[in-house]
Amino acid sequence: MAKIGFIYSTVDGHTLEICQRLKTVVEEGGFETAILELTPDSAIDLTDFDQIVVGASIRYGKHRPEVVRFINDNIEQLESKHGAFFSVNAVARKPEKKEPHTNPYVKKFLKTITWQPAIIGIFGGRIHYAKYRFWDRTMIRFIMWMTKGPTNLDANVDFTDWDEVEAFGRALCELVNREN
Ligand SMILES: Cc1cc2nc3c(=O)[nH]c(=O)nc-3n(C[C@H](O)[C@H](O)[C@H](O)COP(=O)(O)O)c2cc1C
């Protein structure tokens, strides 16, 4: 049975939640899965996997540096499998900013790496002020105010379109079926 590895980079756990939903979808599609966290110290061996998905959230305009490092360190394996990538960010709550060529972070990110994933997903994230420390709360609230998002400190808003996440999962199953 083909095995799909989900490698994720998160701060508050929303990217992990998306991986968990994807895991359910691809397991229903008949595949084995593993979810592994990417941290500055993680040593992830990709040889075990028939297909790889890298998922990462945006903070202050960027994915964390270990995401680019991981991609560069594993470029041969990623390129040979083609692979999938998804980004989670608040800007993607706007329909006109959720395509690889319209989401500013993904657009820029794809220019910094040579990998061209076969599937790219861009999902709206979650804004949950109660989870953030003072400085982060102040900063993201300011960003939300600038971009007409929620600014009420009680807000806990999930901007992820879970139907799109599931469609990404199904596209992944098709990719694995095609490539194996
Ligand atoms: C401190 C902070 C900074 C953020 N910066 C950005 C940003 O620059 N652009 C953006 O679109 N979303 C930004 N976000 C929104 C996150 O991408 C969103 O909350 C996402 O769900 C986080 O995923 P995670 O829990 O997997 O880390 C920020 C969130 C926080 C708390």
Ligand as a Chemical Component Dictionary entry (heavy atoms), coordinates in Angstrom:
data_LIG
# 
_chem_comp.id                   LIG 
_chem_comp.type                 NON-POLYMER 
_chem_comp.pdbx_formal_charge   0 
_chem_comp.three_letter_code    LIG 
# 
loop_
_chem_comp_atom.comp_id 
_chem_comp_atom.atom_id 
_chem_comp_atom.alt_atom_id 
_chem_comp_atom.type_symbol 
_chem_comp_atom.charge 
_chem_comp_atom.model_Cartn_x 
_chem_comp_atom.model_Cartn_y 
_chem_comp_atom.model_Cartn_z 
_chem_comp_atom.pdbx_ordinal 
LIG C1  C1  C 0 1.647  36.585 15.216 1  
LIG C2  C2  C 0 0.973  36.209 13.960 2  
LIG C3  C3  C 0 1.435  36.689 12.743 3  
LIG C4  C4  C 0 0.780  36.347 11.562 4  
LIG N1  N1  N 0 1.221  36.878 10.385 5  
LIG C5  C5  C 0 0.508  36.658 9.262  6  
LIG C6  C6  C 0 0.877  37.293 8.051  7  
LIG O1  O1  O 0 1.858  38.019 7.954  8  
LIG N2  N2  N 0 0.099  37.075 6.969  9  
LIG C7  C7  C 0 -1.002 36.260 7.001  10 
LIG O2  O2  O 0 -1.665 36.113 5.989  11 
LIG N3  N3  N 0 -1.357 35.605 8.133  12 
LIG C8  C8  C 0 -0.618 35.806 9.260  13 
LIG N4  N4  N 0 -0.988 35.186 10.419 14 
LIG C9  C9  C 0 -2.126 34.255 10.409 15 
LIG C10 C10 C 0 -1.662 32.807 10.457 16 
LIG O3  O3  O 0 -1.101 32.417 9.237  17 
LIG C11 C11 C 0 -2.874 31.922 10.813 18 
LIG O4  O4  O 0 -3.241 32.230 12.135 19 
LIG C12 C12 C 0 -2.608 30.446 10.672 20 
LIG O5  O5  O 0 -3.807 29.745 10.954 21 
LIG C13 C13 C 0 -1.520 29.950 11.609 22 
LIG O6  O6  O 0 -1.314 28.577 11.407 23 
LIG P1  P1  P 0 -0.561 27.676 12.480 24 
LIG O7  O7  O 0 -1.453 27.594 13.689 25 
LIG O8  O8  O 0 -0.397 26.363 11.810 26 
LIG O9  O9  O 0 0.761  28.320 12.778 27 
LIG C14 C14 C 0 -0.339 35.475 11.607 28 
LIG C15 C15 C 0 -0.783 34.970 12.827 29 
LIG C16 C16 C 0 -0.133 35.342 14.000 30 
LIG C17 C17 C 0 -0.666 34.818 15.298 31 
# 
loop_
_chem_comp_bond.comp_id 
_chem_comp_bond.atom_id_1 
_chem_comp_bond.atom_id_2 
_chem_comp_bond.value_order 
_chem_comp_bond.pdbx_ordinal 
LIG C1  C2  SING 1  
LIG C2  C3  SING 2  
LIG C2  C16 DOUB 3  
LIG C3  C4  DOUB 4  
LIG C4  N1  SING 5  
LIG C4  C14 SING 6  
LIG N1  C5  DOUB 7  
LIG C5  C6  SING 8  
LIG C5  C8  SING 9  
LIG C6  O1  DOUB 10 
LIG C6  N2  SING 11 
LIG N2  C7  SING 12 
LIG C7  O2  DOUB 13 
LIG C7  N3  SING 14 
LIG N3  C8  DOUB 15 
LIG C8  N4  SING 16 
LIG N4  C9  SING 17 
LIG N4  C14 SING 18 
LIG C9  C10 SING 19 
LIG C10 O3  SING 20 
LIG C10 C11 SING 21 
LIG C11 O4  SING 22 
LIG C11 C12 SING 23 
LIG C12 O5  SING 24 
LIG C12 C13 SING 25 
LIG C13 O6  SING 26 
LIG O6  P1  SING 27 
LIG P1  O7  DOUB 28 
LIG P1  O8  SING 29 
LIG P1  O9  SING 30 
LIG C14 C15 DOUB 31 
LIG C15 C16 SING 32 
LIG C16 C17 SING 33 
# 
